[in-house]
């Protein structure tokens, strides 16, 4: 039966191991790690701050054209002005302390 194994390599081993990375490459790796840690800390801080955020307050808006009143969180356009607010609910019934 024939031998199906690949032939053995007989090349000589290298005389010495390759030299260690130069100090500049090591310093760059340290700077990269510091930047990664800073980015992670900043991301975690922003995430934690978003947990403290609450909903936007509601306001009563009045139309400058016909005087119609609407309870809404954001400005409806240049033809509307704030009459009262802020409120905690979408019916503009519960006053809020937010400004």
N, C-alpha and C positions, 0 to 999 in steps of 0.2 A: 504494500500500500504506500502511495507517495506521501511525502511530508507536505502538508498544506499551510503550515505556519509561515508568516512573512520572514524574510531573511533578517538576521541580526545585524544591527549596525555596529561597526567596529571603529567609529571615529573616536579620536582622543577627547578626553574631557578637557574643559578650559583650564588653564594654568591657575587662574585666580578668580574669585568671585567679583562681580562688577562693583565699582565703587559706590558708596552711599550717596544719596541725593545731596546736592550742594546746599549750604545753609540758606541761600535765598529762596529755594523751593520750599524749605521747611517754614520759613517766615511767611511765605504767601499762603501756605496751608493754614497757619495759625490765624492770619487775618481773615481768611475765608470762614473759618469756624466762628470767629468773633462776629462777623457780619451775619452769619446764619443764626447765631444765638440772639443777636439784637433784633433781627427780623421776626424771629419766633416770639420774643418778648413783646415786641410792638403789636404783633397780630393778636396775641393773647390779651393784651391791655385793651385793644379796640373791641375785641369780642366781649370782654367783661363790662366795658362801658356801655355797649349796646344792650346788655341785659337790664341796665338801670333805666333805659329810655321808656317813656310812656307814650300813649297815643296823643295825637295832635288835638288841641282844643277846638271846640266848635264856636262859631260866631253867627249872629243874626246880621244878614246883609240886606240892604235896601236898594232897589233899583232907582237910579237917578231919572229914569224915563217915566215910569208909571207908579212908583212908590211900592211895588210888590216886595214882600219880605220873604227871605229864604234862610234856613239854617244850614250852614255849610262850613267845612273846615278850611278851605282854601279860597283865595280871591276868585271871583267869577269873571272878572274883566274890568276894563276901565269905567264901565257904566254902573258899577256897584260900589257902595260904601258900607263900612261897618257901622252898625247901629248899637249893638250890645254884645257883650261877651267878655270873657270866654266862658264856655259851658263844658260840662263833662259828658253830656249825652247828645245824641243826634236829634233830639226833639227840642234842644235849647231850653231845658227846664231846670237842670241841676247846675248851679253856679260852680265855677272852678277857681282855684287860686292862681292858676298859671297865667302868665302874661305874654 
